[in-house]
Each structure stands twice: as structure tokens, then as C-alpha cells.
Amino acid sequence: MSNDETKLEATLLAKGLNAPRLTPKLIDACIVGAAYHVFPGTTLTVCALTLRNGFTVTGESAAASPANFDPEIGRQIAWKNAREKIWAFEGYLLRERLHQVELGDCAHDDLGRIA
């Protein structure tokens, strides 16, 4: 969790904002694996995060100057960029779940769609 995320969490808690929401801890709990690839002859680093449901999210990084390329920094940035994408997916999923609760006793198929 970044310092910004820690500060935001503290602010939300201090304001008593405790409705269902995503947290950095929840986002991190989604991640079960990470794989990296640096394309030969480039500074392009790709991180593929595997989520607990088997879905894969990717993030990228590239140094503008090859002289500044550091593989570890490339992995860190690519991981961070991949992790950021999880927020949107999990946000959609949470909103869909809340919507289903709002609908009440509607019949739904196995994909959560109204039947």
C-alpha cells in the first residue's frame, strides 16, 4: 500500500465512511501471482498479474533513455500499473453486487444477468 493510499484510508475511516467500498488490502488480496517480461533489445517491461479468479491484468513500463533502464525499477512500475487496473474491475464488480441487492428478489442466471 502506498503512502497516498494509507493517507486516504485514514481519512475515510476518520470521516466514518464505511459503506461497502474497495480497499488497498482487498485489491492486494486479489493478486495471486506475477510474471514479468522484458522484450529483448528494449526497455519495455510487462507485468502480468494473475488474479484469484484466474483473470490476468497487465501493466507496462519503459525507460525513455536506455541508459536509465533498471530492470527492478521497470518491474516495480509495471506491477504498479497493472495493480491500478484491478481497481476498475473490482469497482465494477462491487457496483454490480450492490445493484443486485438493490433489485431485491429478481431472478438471475449464472452470470448475474437478470433472467
C-alpha positions as CSV (number, residue, x, y, z in Angstrom):
1,M,0.0,0.0,0.0
2,S,1.4,3.4,-1.0
3,N,1.6,6.3,1.4
4,D,-1.1,8.0,-0.6
5,E,-3.4,5.0,-0.1
6,T,-2.6,4.9,3.6
7,K,-3.5,8.6,4.0
8,L,-6.7,8.1,2.0
9,E,-7.7,5.1,4.1
10,A,-7.1,7.1,7.3
11,T,-9.2,10.0,6.0
12,L,-12.1,7.7,5.0
13,L,-12.1,6.0,8.4
14,A,-11.9,9.3,10.3
15,K,-14.9,10.5,8.4
16,G,-16.9,7.4,9.2
17,L,-17.3,6.4,5.5
18,N,-17.8,2.7,6.0
19,A,-20.3,1.8,3.2
20,P,-19.2,-1.1,1.0
21,R,-16.1,0.0,-0.8
22,L,-12.8,-1.2,-2.2
23,T,-9.6,-1.0,-0.1
24,P,-6.0,-1.4,-1.0
25,K,-5.9,-4.6,1.1
26,L,-8.8,-6.0,-0.9
27,I,-7.0,-5.1,-4.2
28,D,-3.8,-6.8,-3.0
29,A,-5.7,-9.9,-1.9
30,C,-6.9,-10.3,-5.5
31,I,-3.4,-10.9,-6.7
32,V,-2.1,-14.5,-6.5
33,G,0.8,-14.3,-8.9
34,A,3.0,-12.0,-11.0
35,A,5.1,-12.7,-14.1
36,Y,7.4,-10.3,-15.9
37,H,8.9,-10.0,-19.4
38,V,11.4,-7.5,-20.8
39,F,11.3,-7.5,-24.6
40,P,14.9,-8.2,-25.9
41,G,16.7,-5.1,-27.1
42,T,14.2,-2.7,-25.4
43,T,13.4,-1.2,-22.1
44,L,9.7,-2.4,-22.3
45,T,8.8,-4.3,-19.2
46,V,5.4,-6.1,-19.0
47,C,3.9,-7.4,-15.7
48,A,1.1,-9.9,-15.9
49,L,-0.7,-10.2,-12.6
50,T,-2.8,-13.3,-12.1
51,L,-5.9,-12.7,-10.0
52,R,-7.6,-15.2,-7.7
53,N,-10.3,-16.0,-10.3
54,G,-7.7,-16.7,-13.0
55,F,-8.0,-13.4,-14.8
56,T,-4.8,-11.7,-15.9
57,V,-4.2,-8.0,-15.8
58,T,-1.1,-6.4,-17.4
59,G,0.9,-3.3,-16.8
60,E,3.8,-1.9,-18.7
61,S,6.8,0.4,-18.2
62,A,9.6,1.6,-20.5
63,A,12.5,3.9,-19.9
64,A,12.7,6.7,-22.5
65,S,16.5,6.5,-22.3
66,P,18.1,3.0,-22.4
67,A,20.9,4.4,-20.2
68,N,18.4,4.9,-17.4
69,F,16.9,1.4,-17.7
70,D,16.9,-0.6,-14.5
71,P,15.1,-4.0,-14.6
72,E,14.0,-3.8,-11.0
73,I,12.5,-0.3,-11.3
74,G,10.9,-1.5,-14.6
75,R,9.2,-4.4,-12.8
76,Q,8.0,-2.1,-9.9
77,I,6.4,0.4,-12.3
78,A,4.9,-2.3,-14.5
79,W,3.4,-4.0,-11.4
80,K,2.0,-0.7,-10.1
81,N,0.4,0.0,-13.4
82,A,-1.1,-3.5,-13.6
83,R,-2.4,-3.2,-10.0
84,E,-4.1,0.1,-10.8
85,K,-6.3,-1.6,-13.4
86,I,-7.6,-4.0,-10.8
87,W,-9.4,-1.1,-9.1
88,A,-11.7,-0.6,-12.1
89,F,-12.5,-4.3,-12.4
90,E,-13.2,-4.7,-8.7
91,G,-15.1,-1.4,-8.6
92,Y,-17.4,-2.6,-11.4
93,L,-17.9,-6.0,-9.6
94,L,-18.8,-4.3,-6.3
95,R,-21.2,-1.9,-8.0
96,E,-22.9,-4.8,-9.8
97,R,-23.2,-6.7,-6.5
98,L,-24.7,-3.6,-4.8
99,H,-27.1,-3.2,-7.8
100,Q,-28.2,-6.8,-7.5
101,V,-29.0,-6.2,-3.8
102,E,-31.0,-3.1,-4.7
103,L,-33.0,-5.1,-7.2
104,G,-34.1,-7.4,-4.5
105,D,-35.6,-10.8,-5.5
106,C,-35.0,-10.6,-9.2
107,A,-34.1,-13.9,-10.9
108,H,-30.6,-14.1,-12.3
109,D,-28.7,-16.5,-14.5
110,D,-25.2,-17.9,-13.6
111,L,-23.5,-14.8,-14.9
112,G,-25.5,-12.5,-12.7
113,R,-27.7,-11.2,-15.5
114,I,-31.4,-10.7,-15.0
115,A,-33.2,-13.8,-16.4
